[in-house]
Amino acid sequence: MNNLKQIVCPISNEKIDERATRLNALLVILIVIAGFLFDSVIFPVFLAADFFIRGFTRLKYSPLSYLSNQMTHVLQLDKKVIAKAPKVFAARLGFIMSVVILVFSISGFTTAAFVTGGILVFFASLELALAVCVGCIIYTYVVLPFVKLD
């Protein structure tokens, strides 16, 4: 776990509620699983749209983030404020993975879609259970080495 202390996340001044992001991860897990159980491309389409809203627009809420925020109020969870930028980067990765699942599913590459979905579920499970942002890990080792720092 010492390596996790060396992780660098994208930064911004914007903040969001960590409890809502963890509930959001739960909803992502359920939607990916439902997509495979019902053998329907509607689920990855919905996820791609939701991740797109969170990762590429300035809208305050996507459907899942709105639902997650409402759930934090209903469950009366204490708010824990964290930086938004790492979650935006993670949403962009989620968008890419959802599109890949969709393309594999439509193309008949069911095993590849299932593996990609399993990876997305694994990443979301780490967020849900341990508050580990795989987006930050990917950012540190894949993106940051190519970013020129002044």
C-alpha positions as CSV (number, residue, x, y, z in Angstrom):
1,M,0.0,0.0,0.0
2,N,3.0,2.3,0.2
3,N,2.8,2.8,-3.6
4,L,-0.7,4.3,-3.2
5,K,0.8,7.2,-1.2
6,Q,2.8,8.1,-4.3
7,I,-0.3,8.4,-6.5
8,V,-0.9,11.8,-8.1
9,C,-4.4,12.7,-9.0
10,P,-5.6,15.4,-11.3
11,I,-6.5,18.5,-9.3
12,S,-9.1,21.2,-9.3
13,N,-10.8,23.5,-6.9
14,E,-14.2,21.9,-7.4
15,K,-15.4,19.5,-4.7
16,I,-17.9,16.7,-4.5
17,D,-19.3,14.3,-1.9
18,E,-17.2,11.1,-1.6
19,R,-20.3,9.2,-0.2
20,A,-22.2,9.9,-3.4
21,T,-19.3,8.8,-5.6
22,R,-19.1,5.5,-3.7
23,L,-22.9,5.0,-4.1
24,N,-22.4,5.9,-7.8
25,A,-19.9,3.1,-8.0
26,L,-22.5,0.7,-6.6
27,L,-25.0,1.8,-9.3
28,V,-22.4,1.3,-12.0
29,I,-21.8,-2.2,-10.8
30,L,-25.5,-3.0,-10.7
31,I,-26.0,-1.6,-14.2
32,V,-23.1,-3.5,-15.7
33,I,-24.3,-6.7,-14.2
34,A,-27.9,-6.1,-15.3
35,G,-26.7,-5.5,-18.9
36,F,-25.1,-8.9,-19.0
37,L,-27.9,-10.6,-17.2
38,F,-30.5,-9.2,-19.6
39,D,-28.2,-9.4,-22.6
40,S,-29.1,-5.8,-23.5
41,V,-27.1,-3.0,-25.1
42,I,-29.3,-0.4,-23.4
43,F,-27.3,-0.7,-20.2
44,P,-23.9,0.1,-21.7
45,V,-25.5,2.9,-23.8
46,F,-27.0,4.4,-20.6
47,L,-23.7,4.0,-18.8
48,A,-21.8,5.7,-21.6
49,A,-24.2,8.6,-21.7
50,D,-24.0,9.0,-17.9
51,F,-20.2,8.8,-17.9
52,F,-20.1,11.3,-20.8
53,I,-22.2,13.8,-18.8
54,R,-19.9,13.4,-15.8
55,G,-16.7,13.4,-17.7
56,F,-17.2,15.9,-20.6
57,T,-19.9,18.4,-19.7
58,R,-20.3,21.1,-17.1
59,L,-23.7,19.8,-16.0
60,K,-24.0,19.5,-12.2
61,Y,-25.6,16.0,-12.3
62,S,-25.8,13.0,-14.5
63,P,-28.7,10.6,-13.9
64,L,-26.6,8.3,-11.7
65,S,-24.9,11.2,-9.8
66,Y,-28.3,12.7,-9.1
67,L,-29.6,9.4,-7.8
68,S,-26.5,8.9,-5.7
69,N,-26.8,12.3,-4.2
70,Q,-30.4,11.7,-3.4
71,M,-29.5,8.4,-1.8
72,T,-27.0,10.1,0.5
73,H,-29.8,12.3,1.8
74,V,-32.3,9.5,2.2
75,L,-29.7,7.3,4.0
76,Q,-28.6,10.4,6.0
77,L,-24.9,9.8,5.2
78,D,-22.5,12.4,6.5
79,K,-20.9,14.5,3.7
80,K,-17.2,13.9,3.0
81,V,-15.9,16.5,0.6
82,I,-13.2,15.4,-1.9
83,A,-11.7,16.8,-5.1
84,K,-13.8,16.5,-8.2
85,A,-11.0,16.3,-10.9
86,P,-10.0,12.7,-10.1
87,K,-13.6,11.6,-10.5
88,V,-14.0,13.5,-13.8
89,F,-10.9,11.6,-15.1
90,A,-12.3,8.3,-13.8
91,A,-15.7,9.1,-15.5
92,R,-13.8,9.6,-18.8
93,L,-12.2,6.2,-18.4
94,G,-15.7,4.8,-17.5
95,F,-17.0,6.3,-20.7
96,I,-14.3,4.7,-22.8
97,M,-14.9,1.3,-21.1
98,S,-18.7,1.6,-21.6
99,V,-18.3,2.3,-25.3
100,V,-15.9,-0.6,-25.6
101,I,-18.4,-2.9,-23.9
102,L,-21.1,-1.6,-26.3
103,V,-18.9,-2.1,-29.4
104,F,-17.9,-5.6,-28.4
105,S,-21.5,-6.5,-27.6
106,I,-22.8,-5.3,-30.9
107,S,-20.0,-6.9,-32.8
108,G,-20.7,-10.3,-31.2
109,F,-17.5,-10.4,-29.1
110,T,-19.3,-11.4,-26.0
111,T,-16.3,-12.6,-24.1
112,A,-14.4,-9.4,-24.7
113,A,-17.4,-7.4,-23.6
114,F,-17.7,-9.5,-20.5
115,V,-14.0,-9.1,-19.7
116,T,-14.2,-5.3,-20.2
117,G,-17.4,-5.2,-18.0
118,G,-15.6,-7.3,-15.4
119,I,-12.8,-4.8,-15.3
120,L,-15.2,-1.9,-14.9
121,V,-17.0,-3.7,-12.1
122,F,-13.6,-4.4,-10.4
123,F,-12.6,-0.7,-10.7
124,A,-16.0,0.4,-9.3
125,S,-15.8,-2.2,-6.5
126,L,-12.5,-0.7,-5.4
127,E,-14.1,2.7,-5.3
128,L,-17.2,1.4,-3.5
129,A,-15.5,-0.8,-0.8
130,L,-12.1,0.9,-0.3
131,A,-12.4,4.4,-1.8
132,V,-9.5,3.5,-4.2
133,C,-9.7,5.6,-7.3
134,V,-8.2,3.5,-10.1
135,G,-8.4,6.6,-12.3
136,C,-5.7,8.2,-10.1
137,I,-3.5,5.2,-10.5
138,I,-3.9,5.2,-14.3
139,Y,-3.3,9.0,-14.3
140,T,-0.1,8.6,-12.4
141,Y,1.5,5.8,-14.4
142,V,0.0,6.4,-17.9
143,V,-0.9,10.1,-18.3
144,L,1.5,12.0,-16.0
145,P,4.7,10.7,-17.6
146,F,3.7,12.4,-20.8
147,V,2.6,15.7,-19.3
148,K,5.2,18.4,-19.4
149,L,5.5,20.1,-16.0
150,D,6.7,23.7,-16.0
